[in-house]
């Protein structure tokens, strides 16, 4: 969510920060919690100067063998949680994600993908501006990868009967 120019700006700042840390060659790298904390301070600072960056950032990664997932919004509000959804998904998909992960915190990758498809399908049916394709980022101890585009199956035959008498 947000302004693409603001995203490009902050992406370039983060990339430069990563390059600077690599040039130091001191064995320290930017970790997910550090990036989340830095984004929180940056977004809050910009908001305080009345120059907010109109984005919401989700930071995900593995730190010390444990998964990390955090959100930072345009005013610097930040939190960490096992599940995150933004925009309209925070109202519709987040409760579904939260209840499923609370039932089984050790959800498999295949189960997580099916859960995501279910959430995207529900969002697709409820938002006329949405699109039935999505990409998904998967972060494990082995690294990160982006899968997709994945297309959800949908059935609009029922819509014909809505309003028909």
Phi and psi in radians as a Rosetta constraint file:
Dihedral C 1 N 2 CA 2 C 2 CIRCULARHARMONIC 2.215 0.35
Dihedral N 2 CA 2 C 2 N 3 CIRCULARHARMONIC -2.880 0.35
Dihedral C 2 N 3 CA 3 C 3 CIRCULARHARMONIC -1.580 0.35
Dihedral N 3 CA 3 C 3 N 4 CIRCULARHARMONIC 2.232 0.35
Dihedral C 3 N 4 CA 4 C 4 CIRCULARHARMONIC -1.161 0.35
Dihedral N 4 CA 4 C 4 N 5 CIRCULARHARMONIC -0.624 0.35
Dihedral C 4 N 5 CA 5 C 5 CIRCULARHARMONIC -1.093 0.35
Dihedral N 5 CA 5 C 5 N 6 CIRCULARHARMONIC -0.697 0.35
Dihedral C 5 N 6 CA 6 C 6 CIRCULARHARMONIC -1.126 0.35
Dihedral N 6 CA 6 C 6 N 7 CIRCULARHARMONIC -0.689 0.35
Dihedral C 6 N 7 CA 7 C 7 CIRCULARHARMONIC -1.094 0.35
Dihedral N 7 CA 7 C 7 N 8 CIRCULARHARMONIC -0.791 0.35
Dihedral C 7 N 8 CA 8 C 8 CIRCULARHARMONIC -1.073 0.35
Dihedral N 8 CA 8 C 8 N 9 CIRCULARHARMONIC -0.736 0.35
Dihedral C 8 N 9 CA 9 C 9 CIRCULARHARMONIC -1.043 0.35
Dihedral N 9 CA 9 C 9 N 10 CIRCULARHARMONIC -0.924 0.35
Dihedral C 9 N 10 CA 10 C 10 CIRCULARHARMONIC -1.199 0.35
Dihedral N 10 CA 10 C 10 N 11 CIRCULARHARMONIC -0.562 0.35
Dihedral C 10 N 11 CA 11 C 11 CIRCULARHARMONIC -1.074 0.35
Dihedral N 11 CA 11 C 11 N 12 CIRCULARHARMONIC -0.746 0.35
Dihedral C 11 N 12 CA 12 C 12 CIRCULARHARMONIC -1.174 0.35
Dihedral N 12 CA 12 C 12 N 13 CIRCULARHARMONIC -0.628 0.35
Dihedral C 12 N 13 CA 13 C 13 CIRCULARHARMONIC -1.132 0.35
Dihedral N 13 CA 13 C 13 N 14 CIRCULARHARMONIC -0.765 0.35
Dihedral C 13 N 14 CA 14 C 14 CIRCULARHARMONIC -1.129 0.35
Dihedral N 14 CA 14 C 14 N 15 CIRCULARHARMONIC -0.772 0.35
Dihedral C 14 N 15 CA 15 C 15 CIRCULARHARMONIC -1.032 0.35
Dihedral N 15 CA 15 C 15 N 16 CIRCULARHARMONIC -0.737 0.35
Dihedral C 15 N 16 CA 16 C 16 CIRCULARHARMONIC -1.144 0.35
Dihedral N 16 CA 16 C 16 N 17 CIRCULARHARMONIC -0.671 0.35
Dihedral C 16 N 17 CA 17 C 17 CIRCULARHARMONIC -1.108 0.35
Dihedral N 17 CA 17 C 17 N 18 CIRCULARHARMONIC -0.701 0.35
Dihedral C 17 N 18 CA 18 C 18 CIRCULARHARMONIC -1.133 0.35
Dihedral N 18 CA 18 C 18 N 19 CIRCULARHARMONIC -0.749 0.35
Dihedral C 18 N 19 CA 19 C 19 CIRCULARHARMONIC -1.072 0.35
Dihedral N 19 CA 19 C 19 N 20 CIRCULARHARMONIC -0.774 0.35
Dihedral C 19 N 20 CA 20 C 20 CIRCULARHARMONIC -1.053 0.35
Dihedral N 20 CA 20 C 20 N 21 CIRCULARHARMONIC -0.728 0.35
Dihedral C 20 N 21 CA 21 C 21 CIRCULARHARMONIC -1.169 0.35
Dihedral N 21 CA 21 C 21 N 22 CIRCULARHARMONIC -0.673 0.35
Dihedral C 21 N 22 CA 22 C 22 CIRCULARHARMONIC -1.169 0.35
Dihedral N 22 CA 22 C 22 N 23 CIRCULARHARMONIC -0.621 0.35
Dihedral C 22 N 23 CA 23 C 23 CIRCULARHARMONIC -1.164 0.35
Dihedral N 23 CA 23 C 23 N 24 CIRCULARHARMONIC -0.520 0.35
Dihedral C 23 N 24 CA 24 C 24 CIRCULARHARMONIC -1.147 0.35
Dihedral N 24 CA 24 C 24 N 25 CIRCULARHARMONIC -0.524 0.35
Dihedral C 24 N 25 CA 25 C 25 CIRCULARHARMONIC 0.905 0.35
Dihedral N 25 CA 25 C 25 N 26 CIRCULARHARMONIC 0.750 0.35
Dihedral C 25 N 26 CA 26 C 26 CIRCULARHARMONIC -1.807 0.35
Dihedral N 26 CA 26 C 26 N 27 CIRCULARHARMONIC 0.124 0.35
Dihedral C 26 N 27 CA 27 C 27 CIRCULARHARMONIC 1.529 0.35
Dihedral N 27 CA 27 C 27 N 28 CIRCULARHARMONIC -0.048 0.35
Dihedral C 27 N 28 CA 28 C 28 CIRCULARHARMONIC -1.752 0.35
Dihedral N 28 CA 28 C 28 N 29 CIRCULARHARMONIC 2.359 0.35
Dihedral C 28 N 29 CA 29 C 29 CIRCULARHARMONIC -2.139 0.35
Dihedral N 29 CA 29 C 29 N 30 CIRCULARHARMONIC 2.827 0.35
Dihedral C 29 N 30 CA 30 C 30 CIRCULARHARMONIC -1.253 0.35
Dihedral N 30 CA 30 C 30 N 31 CIRCULARHARMONIC 2.088 0.35
Dihedral C 30 N 31 CA 31 C 31 CIRCULARHARMONIC -1.764 0.35
Dihedral N 31 CA 31 C 31 N 32 CIRCULARHARMONIC 2.815 0.35
Dihedral C 31 N 32 CA 32 C 32 CIRCULARHARMONIC -0.961 0.35
Dihedral N 32 CA 32 C 32 N 33 CIRCULARHARMONIC -0.778 0.35
Dihedral C 32 N 33 CA 33 C 33 CIRCULARHARMONIC -1.133 0.35
Dihedral N 33 CA 33 C 33 N 34 CIRCULARHARMONIC -0.650 0.35
Dihedral C 33 N 34 CA 34 C 34 CIRCULARHARMONIC -1.149 0.35
Dihedral N 34 CA 34 C 34 N 35 CIRCULARHARMONIC -0.787 0.35
Dihedral C 34 N 35 CA 35 C 35 CIRCULARHARMONIC -1.088 0.35
Dihedral N 35 CA 35 C 35 N 36 CIRCULARHARMONIC -0.730 0.35
Dihedral C 35 N 36 CA 36 C 36 CIRCULARHARMONIC -1.070 0.35
Dihedral N 36 CA 36 C 36 N 37 CIRCULARHARMONIC -0.784 0.35
Dihedral C 36 N 37 CA 37 C 37 CIRCULARHARMONIC -1.123 0.35
Dihedral N 37 CA 37 C 37 N 38 CIRCULARHARMONIC -0.767 0.35
Dihedral C 37 N 38 CA 38 C 38 CIRCULARHARMONIC -1.097 0.35
Dihedral N 38 CA 38 C 38 N 39 CIRCULARHARMONIC -0.754 0.35
Dihedral C 38 N 39 CA 39 C 39 CIRCULARHARMONIC -1.082 0.35
Dihedral N 39 CA 39 C 39 N 40 CIRCULARHARMONIC -0.690 0.35
Dihedral C 39 N 40 CA 40 C 40 CIRCULARHARMONIC -1.036 0.35
Dihedral N 40 CA 40 C 40 N 41 CIRCULARHARMONIC -0.849 0.35
Dihedral C 40 N 41 CA 41 C 41 CIRCULARHARMONIC -1.125 0.35
Dihedral N 41 CA 41 C 41 N 42 CIRCULARHARMONIC -0.725 0.35
Dihedral C 41 N 42 CA 42 C 42 CIRCULARHARMONIC -1.131 0.35
Dihedral N 42 CA 42 C 42 N 43 CIRCULARHARMONIC -0.833 0.35
Dihedral C 42 N 43 CA 43 C 43 CIRCULARHARMONIC -1.149 0.35
Dihedral N 43 CA 43 C 43 N 44 CIRCULARHARMONIC -0.708 0.35
Dihedral C 43 N 44 CA 44 C 44 CIRCULARHARMONIC -1.140 0.35
Dihedral N 44 CA 44 C 44 N 45 CIRCULARHARMONIC -0.733 0.35
Dihedral C 44 N 45 CA 45 C 45 CIRCULARHARMONIC -1.077 0.35
Dihedral N 45 CA 45 C 45 N 46 CIRCULARHARMONIC -0.805 0.35
Dihedral C 45 N 46 CA 46 C 46 CIRCULARHARMONIC -1.106 0.35
Dihedral N 46 CA 46 C 46 N 47 CIRCULARHARMONIC -0.708 0.35
Dihedral C 46 N 47 CA 47 C 47 CIRCULARHARMONIC -1.113 0.35
Dihedral N 47 CA 47 C 47 N 48 CIRCULARHARMONIC -0.710 0.35
Dihedral C 47 N 48 CA 48 C 48 CIRCULARHARMONIC -1.133 0.35
Dihedral N 48 CA 48 C 48 N 49 CIRCULARHARMONIC -0.469 0.35
Dihedral C 48 N 49 CA 49 C 49 CIRCULARHARMONIC -1.574 0.35
Dihedral N 49 CA 49 C 49 N 50 CIRCULARHARMONIC 0.154 0.35
Dihedral C 49 N 50 CA 50 C 50 CIRCULARHARMONIC 1.030 0.35
Dihedral N 50 CA 50 C 50 N 51 CIRCULARHARMONIC 0.611 0.35
Dihedral C 50 N 51 CA 51 C 51 CIRCULARHARMONIC -2.272 0.35
Dihedral N 51 CA 51 C 51 N 52 CIRCULARHARMONIC 0.972 0.35
Dihedral C 51 N 52 CA 52 C 52 CIRCULARHARMONIC -1.145 0.35
Dihedral N 52 CA 52 C 52 N 53 CIRCULARHARMONIC 2.551 0.35
Dihedral C 52 N 53 CA 53 C 53 CIRCULARHARMONIC -1.561 0.35
Dihedral N 53 CA 53 C 53 N 54 CIRCULARHARMONIC 2.129 0.35
Dihedral C 53 N 54 CA 54 C 54 CIRCULARHARMONIC -1.464 0.35
Dihedral N 54 CA 54 C 54 N 55 CIRCULARHARMONIC 1.162 0.35
Dihedral C 54 N 55 CA 55 C 55 CIRCULARHARMONIC -2.459 0.35
Dihedral N 55 CA 55 C 55 N 56 CIRCULARHARMONIC 2.770 0.35
Dihedral C 55 N 56 CA 56 C 56 CIRCULARHARMONIC -2.098 0.35
Dihedral N 56 CA 56 C 56 N 57 CIRCULARHARMONIC 2.224 0.35
Dihedral C 56 N 57 CA 57 C 57 CIRCULARHARMONIC -1.946 0.35
Dihedral N 57 CA 57 C 57 N 58 CIRCULARHARMONIC 2.358 0.35
Dihedral C 57 N 58 CA 58 C 58 CIRCULARHARMONIC -1.931 0.35
Dihedral N 58 CA 58 C 58 N 59 CIRCULARHARMONIC 2.151 0.35
Dihedral C 58 N 59 CA 59 C 59 CIRCULARHARMONIC -1.907 0.35
Dihedral N 59 CA 59 C 59 N 60 CIRCULARHARMONIC 2.164 0.35
Dihedral C 59 N 60 CA 60 C 60 CIRCULARHARMONIC -2.299 0.35
Dihedral N 60 CA 60 C 60 N 61 CIRCULARHARMONIC 2.595 0.35
Dihedral C 60 N 61 CA 61 C 61 CIRCULARHARMONIC 3.030 0.35
Dihedral N 61 CA 61 C 61 N 62 CIRCULARHARMONIC -3.120 0.35
Dihedral C 61 N 62 CA 62 C 62 CIRCULARHARMONIC -1.927 0.35
Dihedral N 62 CA 62 C 62 N 63 CIRCULARHARMONIC 2.303 0.35
Dihedral C 62 N 63 CA 63 C 63 CIRCULARHARMONIC -2.372 0.35
Dihedral N 63 CA 63 C 63 N 64 CIRCULARHARMONIC 2.149 0.35
Dihedral C 63 N 64 CA 64 C 64 CIRCULARHARMONIC 0.968 0.35
Dihedral N 64 CA 64 C 64 N 65 CIRCULARHARMONIC 0.657 0.35
Dihedral C 64 N 65 CA 65 C 65 CIRCULARHARMONIC 1.366 0.35
Dihedral N 65 CA 65 C 65 N 66 CIRCULARHARMONIC 0.063 0.35
Dihedral C 65 N 66 CA 66 C 66 CIRCULARHARMONIC -2.060 0.35
Dihedral N 66 CA 66 C 66 N 67 CIRCULARHARMONIC 2.534 0.35
Dihedral C 66 N 67 CA 67 C 67 CIRCULARHARMONIC -1.257 0.35
Dihedral N 67 CA 67 C 67 N 68 CIRCULARHARMONIC 2.552 0.35
Dihedral C 67 N 68 CA 68 C 68 CIRCULARHARMONIC -2.250 0.35
Dihedral N 68 CA 68 C 68 N 69 CIRCULARHARMONIC 2.339 0.35
Dihedral C 68 N 69 CA 69 C 69 CIRCULARHARMONIC -2.485 0.35
Dihedral N 69 CA 69 C 69 N 70 CIRCULARHARMONIC 2.110 0.35
Dihedral C 69 N 70 CA 70 C 70 CIRCULARHARMONIC -2.437 0.35
Dihedral N 70 CA 70 C 70 N 71 CIRCULARHARMONIC 2.760 0.35
Dihedral C 70 N 71 CA 71 C 71 CIRCULARHARMONIC -2.213 0.35
Dihedral N 71 CA 71 C 71 N 72 CIRCULARHARMONIC 2.485 0.35
Dihedral C 71 N 72 CA 72 C 72 CIRCULARHARMONIC -2.337 0.35
Dihedral N 72 CA 72 C 72 N 73 CIRCULARHARMONIC 2.223 0.35
Dihedral C 72 N 73 CA 73 C 73 CIRCULARHARMONIC -1.773 0.35
Dihedral N 73 CA 73 C 73 N 74 CIRCULARHARMONIC -3.072 0.35
Dihedral C 73 N 74 CA 74 C 74 CIRCULARHARMONIC -1.173 0.35
Dihedral N 74 CA 74 C 74 N 75 CIRCULARHARMONIC -0.288 0.35
Dihedral C 74 N 75 CA 75 C 75 CIRCULARHARMONIC -1.821 0.35
Dihedral N 75 CA 75 C 75 N 76 CIRCULARHARMONIC 0.091 0.35
Dihedral C 75 N 76 CA 76 C 76 CIRCULARHARMONIC 1.615 0.35
Dihedral N 76 CA 76 C 76 N 77 CIRCULARHARMONIC 0.079 0.35
Dihedral C 76 N 77 CA 77 C 77 CIRCULARHARMONIC -1.204 0.35
Dihedral N 77 CA 77 C 77 N 78 CIRCULARHARMONIC 2.309 0.35
Dihedral C 77 N 78 CA 78 C 78 CIRCULARHARMONIC -2.448 0.35
Dihedral N 78 CA 78 C 78 N 79 CIRCULARHARMONIC 2.611 0.35
Dihedral C 78 N 79 CA 79 C 79 CIRCULARHARMONIC -2.740 0.35
Dihedral N 79 CA 79 C 79 N 80 CIRCULARHARMONIC 2.815 0.35
Dihedral C 79 N 80 CA 80 C 80 CIRCULARHARMONIC -2.025 0.35
Dihedral N 80 CA 80 C 80 N 81 CIRCULARHARMONIC 2.456 0.35
Dihedral C 80 N 81 CA 81 C 81 CIRCULARHARMONIC -2.829 0.35
Dihedral N 81 CA 81 C 81 N 82 CIRCULARHARMONIC 2.780 0.35
Dihedral C 81 N 82 CA 82 C 82 CIRCULARHARMONIC -1.232 0.35
Dihedral N 82 CA 82 C 82 N 83 CIRCULARHARMONIC -0.384 0.35
Dihedral C 82 N 83 CA 83 C 83 CIRCULARHARMONIC -2.348 0.35
Dihedral N 83 CA 83 C 83 N 84 CIRCULARHARMONIC 2.479 0.35
Dihedral C 83 N 84 CA 84 C 84 CIRCULARHARMONIC -2.454 0.35
Dihedral N 84 CA 84 C 84 N 85 CIRCULARHARMONIC 2.429 0.35
Dihedral C 84 N 85 CA 85 C 85 CIRCULARHARMONIC -2.396 0.35
Dihedral N 85 CA 85 C 85 N 86 CIRCULARHARMONIC 2.608 0.35
Dihedral C 85 N 86 CA 86 C 86 CIRCULARHARMONIC -2.090 0.35
Dihedral N 86 CA 86 C 86 N 87 CIRCULARHARMONIC 2.932 0.35
Dihedral C 86 N 87 CA 87 C 87 CIRCULARHARMONIC 1.044 0.35
Dihedral N 87 CA 87 C 87 N 88 CIRCULARHARMONIC -2.430 0.35
Dihedral C 87 N 88 CA 88 C 88 CIRCULARHARMONIC -1.101 0.35
Dihedral N 88 CA 88 C 88 N 89 CIRCULARHARMONIC -0.515 0.35
Dihedral C 88 N 89 CA 89 C 89 CIRCULARHARMONIC -1.093 0.35
Dihedral N 89 CA 89 C 89 N 90 CIRCULARHARMONIC -0.466 0.35
Dihedral C 89 N 90 CA 90 C 90 CIRCULARHARMONIC -1.176 0.35
Dihedral N 90 CA 90 C 90 N 91 CIRCULARHARMONIC -0.410 0.35
Dihedral C 90 N 91 CA 91 C 91 CIRCULARHARMONIC -1.558 0.35
Dihedral N 91 CA 91 C 91 N 92 CIRCULARHARMONIC -0.701 0.35
Dihedral C 91 N 92 CA 92 C 92 CIRCULARHARMONIC -1.710 0.35
Dihedral N 92 CA 92 C 92 N 93 CIRCULARHARMONIC -0.873 0.35
Dihedral C 92 N 93 CA 93 C 93 CIRCULARHARMONIC -1.451 0.35
Dihedral N 93 CA 93 C 93 N 94 CIRCULARHARMONIC -0.616 0.35
Dihedral C 93 N 94 CA 94 C 94 CIRCULARHARMONIC -0.986 0.35
Dihedral N 94 CA 94 C 94 N 95 CIRCULARHARMONIC -0.774 0.35
Dihedral C 94 N 95 CA 95 C 95 CIRCULARHARMONIC -1.075 0.35
Dihedral N 95 CA 95 C 95 N 96 CIRCULARHARMONIC -0.635 0.35
Dihedral C 95 N 96 CA 96 C 96 CIRCULARHARMONIC -1.168 0.35
Dihedral N 96 CA 96 C 96 N 97 CIRCULARHARMONIC -0.793 0.35
Dihedral C 96 N 97 CA 97 C 97 CIRCULARHARMONIC -1.070 0.35
Dihedral N 97 CA 97 C 97 N 98 CIRCULARHARMONIC -0.822 0.35
Dihedral C 97 N 98 CA 98 C 98 CIRCULARHARMONIC -1.085 0.35
Dihedral N 98 CA 98 C 98 N 99 CIRCULARHARMONIC -0.810 0.35
Dihedral C 98 N 99 CA 99 C 99 CIRCULARHARMONIC -1.145 0.35
Dihedral N 99 CA 99 C 99 N 100 CIRCULARHARMONIC -0.665 0.35
Dihedral C 99 N 100 CA 100 C 100 CIRCULARHARMONIC -1.204 0.35
Dihedral N 100 CA 100 C 100 N 101 CIRCULARHARMONIC -0.737 0.35
Dihedral C 100 N 101 CA 101 C 101 CIRCULARHARMONIC -1.277 0.35
Dihedral N 101 CA 101 C 101 N 102 CIRCULARHARMONIC -0.537 0.35
Dihedral C 101 N 102 CA 102 C 102 CIRCULARHARMONIC -1.177 0.35
Dihedral N 102 CA 102 C 102 N 103 CIRCULARHARMONIC -0.596 0.35
Dihedral C 102 N 103 CA 103 C 103 CIRCULARHARMONIC -1.139 0.35
Dihedral N 103 CA 103 C 103 N 104 CIRCULARHARMONIC -0.778 0.35
Dihedral C 103 N 104 CA 104 C 104 CIRCULARHARMONIC -2.429 0.35
Dihedral N 104 CA 104 C 104 N 105 CIRCULARHARMONIC 1.582 0.35
Dihedral C 104 N 105 CA 105 C 105 CIRCULARHARMONIC -1.119 0.35
Dihedral N 105 CA 105 C 105 N 106 CIRCULARHARMONIC -0.426 0.35
Dihedral C 105 N 106 CA 106 C 106 CIRCULARHARMONIC -1.675 0.35
Dihedral N 106 CA 106 C 106 N 107 CIRCULARHARMONIC 0.919 0.35
Dihedral C 106 N 107 CA 107 C 107 CIRCULARHARMONIC -1.188 0.35
Dihedral N 107 CA 107 C 107 N 108 CIRCULARHARMONIC 2.439 0.35
Dihedral C 107 N 108 CA 108 C 108 CIRCULARHARMONIC -1.381 0.35
Dihedral N 108 CA 108 C 108 N 109 CIRCULARHARMONIC 2.896 0.35
Dihedral C 108 N 109 CA 109 C 109 CIRCULARHARMONIC -1.089 0.35
Dihedral N 109 CA 109 C 109 N 110 CIRCULARHARMONIC -0.720 0.35
Dihedral C 109 N 110 CA 110 C 110 CIRCULARHARMONIC -1.139 0.35
Dihedral N 110 CA 110 C 110 N 111 CIRCULARHARMONIC -0.731 0.35
Dihedral C 110 N 111 CA 111 C 111 CIRCULARHARMONIC -1.142 0.35
Dihedral N 111 CA 111 C 111 N 112 CIRCULARHARMONIC -0.683 0.35
Dihedral C 111 N 112 CA 112 C 112 CIRCULARHARMONIC -1.123 0.35
Dihedral N 112 CA 112 C 112 N 113 CIRCULARHARMONIC -0.718 0.35
Dihedral C 112 N 113 CA 113 C 113 CIRCULARHARMONIC -1.107 0.35
Dihedral N 113 CA 113 C 113 N 114 CIRCULARHARMONIC -0.745 0.35
Dihedral C 113 N 114 CA 114 C 114 CIRCULARHARMONIC -1.115 0.35
Dihedral N 114 CA 114 C 114 N 115 CIRCULARHARMONIC -0.691 0.35
Dihedral C 114 N 115 CA 115 C 115 CIRCULARHARMONIC -1.100 0.35
Dihedral N 115 CA 115 C 115 N 116 CIRCULARHARMONIC -0.750 0.35
Dihedral C 115 N 116 CA 116 C 116 CIRCULARHARMONIC -1.084 0.35
Dihedral N 116 CA 116 C 116 N 117 CIRCULARHARMONIC -0.762 0.35
Dihedral C 116 N 117 CA 117 C 117 CIRCULARHARMONIC -1.040 0.35
Dihedral N 117 CA 117 C 117 N 118 CIRCULARHARMONIC -0.740 0.35
Dihedral C 117 N 118 CA 118 C 118 CIRCULARHARMONIC -1.066 0.35
Dihedral N 118 CA 118 C 118 N 119 CIRCULARHARMONIC -0.814 0.35
Dihedral C 118 N 119 CA 119 C 119 CIRCULARHARMONIC -1.116 0.35
Dihedral N 119 CA 119 C 119 N 120 CIRCULARHARMONIC -0.776 0.35
Dihedral C 119 N 120 CA 120 C 120 CIRCULARHARMONIC -1.124 0.35
Dihedral N 120 CA 120 C 120 N 121 CIRCULARHARMONIC -0.684 0.35
Dihedral C 120 N 121 CA 121 C 121 CIRCULARHARMONIC -1.054 0.35
Dihedral N 121 CA 121 C 121 N 122 CIRCULARHARMONIC -0.802 0.35
Dihedral C 121 N 122 CA 122 C 122 CIRCULARHARMONIC -1.101 0.35
Dihedral N 122 CA 122 C 122 N 123 CIRCULARHARMONIC -0.764 0.35
Dihedral C 122 N 123 CA 123 C 123 CIRCULARHARMONIC -1.109 0.35
Dihedral N 123 CA 123 C 123 N 124 CIRCULARHARMONIC -0.679 0.35
Dihedral C 123 N 124 CA 124 C 124 CIRCULARHARMONIC -1.091 0.35
Dihedral N 124 CA 124 C 124 N 125 CIRCULARHARMONIC -0.743 0.35
Dihedral C 124 N 125 CA 125 C 125 CIRCULARHARMONIC -1.185 0.35
Dihedral N 125 CA 125 C 125 N 126 CIRCULARHARMONIC -0.444 0.35
Dihedral C 125 N 126 CA 126 C 126 CIRCULARHARMONIC -1.767 0.35
Dihedral N 126 CA 126 C 126 N 127 CIRCULARHARMONIC -0.100 0.35
Dihedral C 126 N 127 CA 127 C 127 CIRCULARHARMONIC -2.275 0.35
Dihedral N 127 CA 127 C 127 N 128 CIRCULARHARMONIC 1.968 0.35
Dihedral C 127 N 128 CA 128 C 128 CIRCULARHARMONIC -1.162 0.35
Dihedral N 128 CA 128 C 128 N 129 CIRCULARHARMONIC -0.316 0.35
Dihedral C 128 N 129 CA 129 C 129 CIRCULARHARMONIC -1.630 0.35
Dihedral N 129 CA 129 C 129 N 130 CIRCULARHARMONIC 0.029 0.35
Dihedral C 129 N 130 CA 130 C 130 CIRCULARHARMONIC -1.470 0.35
Dihedral N 130 CA 130 C 130 N 131 CIRCULARHARMONIC 3.074 0.35
Dihedral C 130 N 131 CA 131 C 131 CIRCULARHARMONIC -2.310 0.35
Dihedral N 131 CA 131 C 131 N 132 CIRCULARHARMONIC 2.459 0.35
Dihedral C 131 N 132 CA 132 C 132 CIRCULARHARMONIC -1.395 0.35
Dihedral N 132 CA 132 C 132 N 133 CIRCULARHARMONIC 0.225 0.35
Dihedral C 132 N 133 CA 133 C 133 CIRCULARHARMONIC -2.087 0.35
Dihedral N 133 CA 133 C 133 N 134 CIRCULARHARMONIC 2.577 0.35
Dihedral C 133 N 134 CA 134 C 134 CIRCULARHARMONIC -2.641 0.35
Dihedral N 134 CA 134 C 134 N 135 CIRCULARHARMONIC 2.831 0.35
Dihedral C 134 N 135 CA 135 C 135 CIRCULARHARMONIC -2.017 0.35
Dihedral N 135 CA 135 C 135 N 136 CIRCULARHARMONIC 2.735 0.35
Dihedral C 135 N 136 CA 136 C 136 CIRCULARHARMONIC -2.337 0.35
Dihedral N 136 CA 136 C 136 N 137 CIRCULARHARMONIC 2.395 0.35
Dihedral C 136 N 137 CA 137 C 137 CIRCULARHARMONIC -1.726 0.35
Dihedral N 137 CA 137 C 137 N 138 CIRCULARHARMONIC 2.283 0.35
Dihedral C 137 N 138 CA 138 C 138 CIRCULARHARMONIC -2.066 0.35
Dihedral N 138 CA 138 C 138 N 139 CIRCULARHARMONIC 2.178 0.35
Dihedral C 138 N 139 CA 139 C 139 CIRCULARHARMONIC -2.073 0.35
Dihedral N 139 CA 139 C 139 N 140 CIRCULARHARMONIC 2.181 0.35
Dihedral C 139 N 140 CA 140 C 140 CIRCULARHARMONIC -2.306 0.35
Dihedral N 140 CA 140 C 140 N 141 CIRCULARHARMONIC 3.134 0.35
Dihedral C 140 N 141 CA 141 C 141 CIRCULARHARMONIC -1.107 0.35
Dihedral N 141 CA 141 C 141 N 142 CIRCULARHARMONIC -0.428 0.35
Dihedral C 141 N 142 CA 142 C 142 CIRCULARHARMONIC -1.383 0.35
Dihedral N 142 CA 142 C 142 N 143 CIRCULARHARMONIC -0.311 0.35
Dihedral C 142 N 143 CA 143 C 143 CIRCULARHARMONIC 2.481 0.35
Dihedral N 143 CA 143 C 143 N 144 CIRCULARHARMONIC -2.922 0.35
Dihedral C 143 N 144 CA 144 C 144 CIRCULARHARMONIC -2.083 0.35
Dihedral N 144 CA 144 C 144 N 145 CIRCULARHARMONIC 2.583 0.35
Dihedral C 144 N 145 CA 145 C 145 CIRCULARHARMONIC -2.586 0.35
Dihedral N 145 CA 145 C 145 N 146 CIRCULARHARMONIC 2.713 0.35
Dihedral C 145 N 146 CA 146 C 146 CIRCULARHARMONIC -1.988 0.35
Dihedral N 146 CA 146 C 146 N 147 CIRCULARHARMONIC 2.232 0.35
Dihedral C 146 N 147 CA 147 C 147 CIRCULARHARMONIC -1.982 0.35
Dihedral N 147 CA 147 C 147 N 148 CIRCULARHARMONIC 2.400 0.35
Dihedral C 147 N 148 CA 148 C 148 CIRCULARHARMONIC 2.338 0.35
Dihedral N 148 CA 148 C 148 N 149 CIRCULARHARMONIC -3.128 0.35
Dihedral C 148 N 149 CA 149 C 149 CIRCULARHARMONIC -1.311 0.35
Dihedral N 149 CA 149 C 149 N 150 CIRCULARHARMONIC 2.492 0.35
Dihedral C 149 N 150 CA 150 C 150 CIRCULARHARMONIC -1.882 0.35
Dihedral N 150 CA 150 C 150 N 151 CIRCULARHARMONIC 2.324 0.35
Dihedral C 150 N 151 CA 151 C 151 CIRCULARHARMONIC -1.878 0.35
Dihedral N 151 CA 151 C 151 N 152 CIRCULARHARMONIC 2.318 0.35
Dihedral C 151 N 152 CA 152 C 152 CIRCULARHARMONIC -1.492 0.35
Dihedral N 152 CA 152 C 152 N 153 CIRCULARHARMONIC 2.635 0.35
Dihedral C 152 N 153 CA 153 C 153 CIRCULARHARMONIC -1.479 0.35
Dihedral N 153 CA 153 C 153 N 154 CIRCULARHARMONIC 2.489 0.35
Dihedral C 153 N 154 CA 154 C 154 CIRCULARHARMONIC -2.456 0.35
Dihedral N 154 CA 154 C 154 N 155 CIRCULARHARMONIC 2.690 0.35
Dihedral C 154 N 155 CA 155 C 155 CIRCULARHARMONIC -2.345 0.35
Dihedral N 155 CA 155 C 155 N 156 CIRCULARHARMONIC 1.860 0.35
Dihedral C 155 N 156 CA 156 C 156 CIRCULARHARMONIC -1.706 0.35
Dihedral N 156 CA 156 C 156 N 157 CIRCULARHARMONIC 0.171 0.35
Dihedral C 156 N 157 CA 157 C 157 CIRCULARHARMONIC -1.061 0.35
Dihedral N 157 CA 157 C 157 N 158 CIRCULARHARMONIC -0.591 0.35
Dihedral C 157 N 158 CA 158 C 158 CIRCULARHARMONIC -1.104 0.35
Dihedral N 158 CA 158 C 158 N 159 CIRCULARHARMONIC -0.543 0.35
Dihedral C 158 N 159 CA 159 C 159 CIRCULARHARMONIC -1.049 0.35
Dihedral N 159 CA 159 C 159 N 160 CIRCULARHARMONIC -0.475 0.35
Dihedral C 159 N 160 CA 160 C 160 CIRCULARHARMONIC -1.077 0.35
Dihedral N 160 CA 160 C 160 N 161 CIRCULARHARMONIC -0.587 0.35
Dihedral C 160 N 161 CA 161 C 161 CIRCULARHARMONIC -1.468 0.35
Dihedral N 161 CA 161 C 161 N 162 CIRCULARHARMONIC -0.232 0.35
Dihedral C 161 N 162 CA 162 C 162 CIRCULARHARMONIC -1.222 0.35
Dihedral N 162 CA 162 C 162 N 163 CIRCULARHARMONIC 2.133 0.35
Dihedral C 162 N 163 CA 163 C 163 CIRCULARHARMONIC 1.462 0.35
Dihedral N 163 CA 163 C 163 N 164 CIRCULARHARMONIC -0.204 0.35
Dihedral C 163 N 164 CA 164 C 164 CIRCULARHARMONIC -1.387 0.35
Dihedral N 164 CA 164 C 164 N 165 CIRCULARHARMONIC 2.345 0.35
